[in-house]
Amino acid sequence: MKIKYNIIGLDCPNCAAKLASQMGAIDGIESAKINFLTEKLTVETTLDEAVAYDALSKAARAFSKDVKIEK
């Protein structure tokens, strides 16, 4: 399933790439892509949407307290 979120608080494209890589390593997340300019996160997942959101939000907070994901 493909899910799109808004992602706010990233400072640079390099940070976006690092966070996307970390999110892609989460069990059940097949791929994660962040478009820094549009502040969009797109994930391919086999997880339930609520479970995926929780896992991605936790990864974002661990990366930086300023980064947030919105549905």
Buried (B, 14 or more C-beta within 10 A) or exposed (E): EEBEBEBEBBEEEEBBBBBBEBBBEBEEBEEBBBBBEEBEBBBBBEBEEEEBBEBBBEBBEEBEEEBBBEE
